[in-house]
Structures are given as structure tokens and as C-alpha cells.
């Protein structure tokens, strides 16, 4: 699979509780049964997103197109981190109080060589 698949596998192998976030239920069985995710969240379901607010420590965002960050920032706990890994060719924006009030971090990572990945 892609970066998201690897993220789930690595996080699970490290003993983390993993929630997969997707825009629909299409990938639920794969995420839960094949990759071993602990939970599945549909980002287009406002009730699910509201119920999950302030519940995640990290989000690895692999979406490779411009998208709003606020829905994901709202999911992060205090001091949570949003790690951007999808290469997006246009500027992203967000409402700064969402970051400031929760002491949240937006950062990025670029997949590198095998040596970097192993590190």
C-alpha cells in the first residue's frame, strides 16, 4: 500500500492505538481487518468527527491535495501534532487560534531513503 498503509503498520508494530481517518466507509474493512487499525473515523460524518474531538495525539496526514486543516486540528489533544506527508502544490491555510489554544504543532516529513526510514 501507500504511505497511510505503512503508517498504520509501523504505529501498530510500535504498540500504538491507531485510528484510520478516511472520507468514506470504503476502506473500513481493509483498515480494520487487513491493517489492524483499532478504530475508523469517517471525516465526512460530522457526528463522528465531533465525537472524536480532542482525542488524538498525532495525525499523519497523507492527503496529496489541498484540504482544510481545521477538522483535523480539532481532533488533536493538547500538544497534539499534525504531520503533513502528502505533497501539495498549493498553499495551505488554517485558523491560527486552533493551533495556539491547543499548543498544537503542524509539521511535515518527506519519505527518504531506506536508511532514513529505518532510523
N, C-alpha and C positions, 0 to 999 in steps of 0.2 A: 503494500500500500504506500500511501503518501506520508507526508510529514506528520499529519494528525494520527495516523495509524501507529507510527513509530513513537510518537509522544505518549500514547496510551500504553503501549507495550513497555517502554522504558519506565514510566511512572509506576505502573503495576509491579514491575520487577523490583522497584525500589521500596515497595510496600505502601504506596500512597493510595488513598481513596480517590478514584478517578470518575469525574463526570464528563461525559461527552456532550457537547452542545452542537446542535445542528438545526437548520431552518425547517425541517420536516421530520416525520417519523420514518422516512425511507431507509435510514441507516441504523435504526434502533437494533434490529436483530444482529447485524454484523458487529456493532459496537458492544453489545451486551454478551452475546454468545461466542463470537469468534475472538474478539479482542479482550474480553474480560472486564469491561467497564463496570463500575459499581452503580452508576446512575446515568440517566439520559435526559437531557433538557431540550425542549423544542423552543428555539429562540423566537419563533413567530407566535407562540402561545403566551399571551400577556399574563394569564393567571399563573402559569408555571414560572415565568420569569420573576413575577412579583413574589412568589413563594420562596424563590431561591436567592433573593436579595441578601447581601452581606453574608454569604455562606461559603465563598471560595477563597483560598489563599493565593492561588495563581491561575491565570488563564493563558494557555498557549494558543494564540490567535493565528490560524493558518489561512485565513481568507485572503485570496490574492487580488481582490478588487476593493475599491473604495466602499466603506461602510461606516455607519455611525458607531462610535466607541462607547457612548453613554450607556446603552443597555448592558454592555459587558462590565464596564466600570461599576455599575450598580450591583453586580453580583459579587464583587470583591469585598472581603472583610477589611477592617482597619489594617493598614500597612500591606495590602494586597498588591500583586504585580500582574500587569498585563504585558505579556511578551509577544510582540509582533514578529511573525515569521513569514507571512505572506508578502511577497514583493508587490508593492502597489506603486504605480507610476504617477499618481497624483497626490497632492497634499491631503492629509487627514486633519480633522479638527475635532475638538471636544470642548465641553463646558468646563472651564478650569476649576470651579469650586468642587466639582465631583472628585477631582484629584486631591485638592488641598484639604478639604474637610475630612477625608478618609486617609490622608497621608499615603495615597496610592502612588504607584510608580508605573509609568509606561516606558517600556524598554524594547529592545529588539535583539534578535540574534539571526545570524546568517549561517546556514549549514555549511560547514567547511570540509576539510579533508577527513579521511578516516582517523588520522591521529587526533585532530580536534574533536571529533565526535566521541572517540574513546575517552578523551580527557574529560 
